[in-house]
Amino acid sequence: MNSERTAQLRVALASYDLKELRVQKRYLQEQGSAIECTCFCSGEKLLQRLQQGARCDAVVLCSELADMSMEQFVRQLYQLKERPVLLVQCAGRRRAAVLPEGCDRCYCVEGTELKRLLWQLYRMPGQQNQQLEQQCGQLYETWGISRADINARYLTCAVSIVCSTSQKLAIRKEILQAVSEQFEASVTAVDSGIRRMVDQLEARPGPAWLAFKADTGLGSGKPTTGKLIYAVRSAVLRQKTDK
């Protein structure tokens, strides 16, 4: 797995509950692709570190802090000139109270499932995700598919999810479900969209598509959605190691 790692994504985990923070840190660093976590029980200490210019790509606000509420922390964070992406674990009416209206670079993580948090970290805007999107887009264009095509975007999102963890994920229940939530579409719509993209490529297979299938071991037949997702992942990771 080390050969597949990309640049470190530095994450600050914030909560009054140090035990819970340690559980999250262990999971994210073990399962995440190049994620480095630092735990903070004190909002004041975290804000001070950010003011001093400490590198941080994302702050995950898990709950109240030892010295301030979630609302107080978010309010003070948004007073900083330079601030990282903010991910808040809350839902429903609490979400509206915690997150300022019209705030940018902030996202809500529904529920407390660690796998969902991992996916959200990997999908958030940033250099790592932009690089992956660019690589996928360039690959699709060699096949004659626009990177802006909605089905291509479904596929890229799915690839970003499988790149975020070393675990083997269930295609429909985990990967496509996460993509459907991102695009507010059904799992069936996402699956059908990716399969339509494959049908389009198989109807008039170009040299680049045939070469991709040969290079990734997909064979001569029509690839399934799951096999295509992992084949694109392999191609993207190979590009990283070749550089």
Backbone torsions as a table, in degrees:
resi	resn	phi	psi	omega
1	MET	NA	-29.8	-177.2
2	ASN	-59.5	-35.4	-179.2
3	SER	-68.8	-16.4	-178.2
4	GLU	-96.4	-0.7	-173.7
5	ARG	-74.8	148.2	178.2
6	THR	-109.4	-171.2	-178.7
7	ALA	-59.7	147.5	-178.2
8	GLN	-61.5	134.9	171.5
9	LEU	-102.1	113.3	-175.1
10	ARG	-92.1	122.4	-173.9
11	VAL	-123.9	134.1	173.7
12	ALA	-102.5	120.8	177.4
13	LEU	-98.2	126.9	-173.5
14	ALA	-125.4	125.2	177.8
15	SER	-171.7	157.4	174.7
16	TYR	-72.0	-21.4	-172.2
17	ASP	-91.8	95.7	-177.0
18	LEU	-64.2	-35.9	179.4
19	LYS	-61.8	-44.9	179.0
20	GLU	-65.2	-38.8	177.9
21	LEU	-60.2	-41.4	-179.5
22	ARG	-65.4	-37.6	177.2
23	VAL	-63.3	-46.2	179.8
24	GLN	-63.4	-44.3	-179.5
25	LYS	-59.8	-45.8	-178.7
26	ARG	-61.3	-45.7	-178.5
27	TYR	-64.1	-50.1	-175.9
28	LEU	-62.8	-39.6	-178.2
29	GLN	-76.3	-27.5	178.0
30	GLU	-80.0	-40.2	-174.4
31	GLN	-96.3	-25.9	-176.5
32	GLY	-76.8	154.6	177.2
33	SER	-88.2	101.1	176.0
34	ALA	62.3	48.3	175.9
35	ILE	-106.2	132.6	177.6
36	GLU	-121.0	121.2	-174.5
37	CYS	-110.1	145.3	171.2
38	THR	-126.7	136.1	-176.1
39	CYS	-99.3	140.2	178.1
40	PHE	-135.9	124.2	170.9
41	CYS	-92.9	-22.2	-178.8
42	SER	-101.5	120.3	175.9
43	GLY	-66.1	-37.1	-180.0
44	GLU	-61.9	-42.6	-179.7
45	LYS	-65.3	-41.9	179.2
46	LEU	-64.7	-45.3	179.0
47	LEU	-61.4	-39.0	178.8
48	GLN	-63.6	-42.1	179.0
49	ARG	-62.2	-40.9	179.7
50	LEU	-66.9	-40.5	177.9
51	GLN	-62.5	-31.3	-179.7
52	GLN	-80.0	-2.0	175.9
53	GLY	91.2	16.5	178.0
54	ALA	-62.0	136.3	-179.0
55	ARG	-69.9	127.4	179.0
56	CYS	-152.7	122.1	-179.3
57	ASP	-86.6	-29.3	-178.4
58	ALA	-154.6	143.2	171.4
59	VAL	-109.5	126.8	175.2
60	VAL	-105.3	111.2	179.6
61	LEU	-92.6	104.6	-171.9
62	CYS	-85.3	-31.8	-176.6
63	SER	-169.3	-167.8	174.0
64	GLU	-59.8	156.2	177.2
65	LEU	-101.7	168.4	-177.5
66	ALA	-65.1	-28.5	-174.4
67	ASP	-119.9	3.0	177.5
68	MET	-165.1	160.4	179.0
69	SER	-79.1	169.2	177.3
70	MET	-61.4	-42.0	-179.5
71	GLU	-61.9	-43.1	179.7
72	GLN	-63.5	-41.6	-179.2
73	PHE	-64.1	-46.9	-178.9
74	VAL	-61.7	-41.7	179.6
75	ARG	-60.6	-44.2	-179.8
76	GLN	-72.6	-34.8	177.8
77	LEU	-61.1	-40.3	-177.0
78	TYR	-76.9	-1.0	172.8
79	GLN	-89.2	-10.7	179.2
80	LEU	-76.4	141.9	178.7
81	LYS	-68.9	-43.5	177.7
82	GLU	-112.7	119.1	-178.3
83	ARG	-138.3	149.6	178.7
84	PRO	-79.4	173.6	171.7
85	VAL	-63.8	141.4	-179.9
86	LEU	-113.2	127.2	173.1
87	LEU	-116.4	125.6	-176.9
88	VAL	-115.8	128.8	177.5
89	GLN	-90.2	91.7	177.8
90	CYS	-160.6	170.6	-177.6
91	ALA	-151.5	168.9	173.8
92	GLY	60.1	-138.7	-176.9
93	ARG	-64.1	-31.2	179.7
94	ARG	-63.5	-34.4	179.8
95	ARG	-59.5	-45.1	-179.8
96	ALA	-64.4	-32.0	-179.3
97	ALA	-76.0	-35.3	-175.0
98	VAL	-81.6	-46.4	-174.7
99	LEU	-89.4	127.0	178.9
100	PRO	-65.4	145.7	-178.8
101	GLU	-64.4	132.8	178.2
102	GLY	73.5	16.4	-177.8
103	CYS	-71.0	145.7	177.5
104	ASP	-105.2	158.7	178.1
105	ARG	57.7	36.7	174.9
106	CYS	-137.3	143.3	-174.2
107	TYR	-140.3	149.9	178.0
108	CYS	-104.4	131.3	176.2
109	VAL	-102.9	109.0	-178.4
110	GLU	-70.2	132.1	177.7
111	GLY	77.6	-176.7	-176.4
112	THR	-118.3	9.8	-178.9
113	GLU	-65.7	125.5	-175.4
114	LEU	-66.0	-33.1	179.5
115	LYS	-63.4	-38.1	178.6
116	ARG	-65.9	-39.8	177.4
117	LEU	-63.7	-41.6	179.0
118	LEU	-60.2	-45.7	179.5
119	TRP	-62.0	-43.0	-178.3
120	GLN	-64.3	-38.9	177.6
121	LEU	-61.3	-41.3	-177.1
122	TYR	-74.6	-28.9	-177.8
123	ARG	-85.9	-13.5	-175.2
124	MET	-63.9	151.2	178.6
125	PRO	-58.2	138.6	-179.7
126	GLY	167.0	174.0	-174.5
127	GLN	-60.3	-42.4	-176.8
128	GLN	-63.3	-46.9	-178.0
129	ASN	-71.3	-37.1	178.4
130	GLN	-62.6	-39.1	179.0
131	GLN	-64.3	-43.1	179.3
132	LEU	-64.2	-44.2	179.3
133	GLU	-61.2	-39.7	179.2
134	GLN	-64.9	-43.1	-180.0
135	GLN	-65.0	-43.6	178.0
136	CYS	-63.2	-44.7	-179.6
137	GLY	-59.9	-42.5	178.5
138	GLN	-64.0	-39.0	178.4
139	LEU	-63.8	-47.2	-179.0
140	TYR	-61.0	-39.0	-177.5
141	GLU	-66.5	-29.6	174.5
142	THR	-67.4	-24.5	177.0
143	TRP	-83.9	-10.6	-175.9
144	GLY	92.5	17.2	179.2
145	ILE	-109.8	130.2	178.4
146	SER	-69.6	137.9	178.1
147	ARG	-66.5	-19.6	179.6
148	ALA	-83.9	-10.7	178.4
149	ASP	-58.0	134.7	-175.1
150	ILE	-60.7	-36.3	179.5
151	ASN	-69.4	-34.9	174.9
152	ALA	-66.0	-36.8	178.2
153	ARG	-67.8	-37.6	174.0
154	TYR	-57.9	-46.9	-177.1
155	LEU	-64.0	-42.7	179.4
156	THR	-62.0	-42.1	178.4
157	CYS	-62.3	-42.3	178.4
158	ALA	-63.1	-40.3	179.2
159	VAL	-64.7	-40.2	179.5
160	SER	-62.2	-33.8	-180.0
161	ILE	-69.6	-45.5	-179.1
162	VAL	-72.7	-21.3	174.8
163	CYS	-76.5	-16.0	-174.3
164	SER	-82.5	-8.1	-175.7
165	THR	-148.5	153.4	176.3
166	SER	-87.0	-7.1	179.9
167	GLN	-75.3	150.5	171.8
168	LYS	-83.3	122.1	-174.4
169	LEU	-102.2	149.5	174.5
170	ALA	-69.6	133.5	-172.7
171	ILE	-62.5	-57.0	-174.7
172	ARG	-80.2	-48.7	-172.0
173	LYS	-70.6	-25.5	-176.9
174	GLU	-116.2	-58.2	-175.3
175	ILE	-68.5	-59.2	-176.2
176	LEU	-67.5	-30.7	176.0
177	GLN	-62.6	-43.9	179.2
178	ALA	-65.5	-39.5	177.5
179	VAL	-64.0	-42.6	-178.9
180	SER	-62.3	-37.1	177.8
181	GLU	-67.7	-37.1	180.0
182	GLN	-64.9	-39.1	-175.9
183	PHE	-100.8	1.2	-178.0
184	GLU	54.8	47.1	177.8
185	ALA	-127.6	169.7	178.1
186	SER	-81.2	158.7	176.4
187	VAL	-60.0	-39.4	179.4
188	THR	-62.1	-41.0	179.8
189	ALA	-64.0	-41.1	179.2
190	VAL	-65.2	-48.1	-179.5
191	ASP	-61.3	-45.2	-179.9
192	SER	-63.6	-38.3	-179.9
193	GLY	-63.3	-45.0	179.1
194	ILE	-66.9	-37.7	178.8
195	ARG	-68.5	-33.3	175.3
196	ARG	-64.8	-37.5	177.0
197	MET	-61.9	-42.8	177.5
198	VAL	-64.0	-43.2	179.0
199	ASP	-58.9	-41.5	179.2
200	GLN	-62.1	-42.7	-179.5
201	LEU	-70.5	-36.6	-178.8
202	GLU	-75.6	-25.3	-179.8
203	ALA	-64.7	-40.2	178.1
204	ARG	-136.6	75.4	-174.3
205	PRO	-68.5	119.7	178.0
206	GLY	-87.2	170.1	-178.9
207	PRO	-58.7	-40.3	-177.5
208	ALA	-66.7	-40.2	178.1
209	TRP	-65.4	-44.6	179.4
210	LEU	-64.7	-38.6	178.5
211	ALA	-66.4	-39.8	177.8
212	PHE	-61.2	-45.4	179.8
213	LYS	-62.1	-40.1	179.7
214	ALA	-68.4	-42.7	-177.1
215	ASP	-66.6	-32.8	-175.9
216	THR	-99.4	4.3	176.0
217	GLY	75.2	24.3	-179.7
218	LEU	-76.6	-17.3	179.3
219	GLY	81.9	-169.3	-174.7
220	SER	-91.8	-16.2	-178.3
221	GLY	-81.3	-178.7	179.2
222	LYS	-78.6	122.0	-178.2
223	PRO	-73.3	147.5	173.6
224	THR	-74.9	167.6	178.6
225	THR	-57.9	-47.2	-178.4
226	GLY	-63.0	-44.4	-179.9
227	LYS	-64.3	-37.4	178.9
228	LEU	-65.8	-43.1	179.9
229	ILE	-57.6	-48.7	-177.6
230	TYR	-73.1	-26.5	176.0
231	ALA	-69.3	-41.9	176.9
232	VAL	-64.6	-40.8	176.6
233	ARG	-56.0	-47.0	-179.6
234	SER	-61.5	-40.6	-179.7
235	ALA	-65.4	-40.9	-180.0
236	VAL	-66.9	-44.9	179.9
237	LEU	-65.4	-33.2	177.7
238	ARG	-66.3	-37.4	177.1
239	GLN	-61.6	-38.4	-179.0
240	LYS	-65.1	-43.4	-176.9
241	THR	-74.4	-23.7	179.8
242	ASP	-77.0	-18.1	-175.9
243	LYS	-79.6	NA	NA
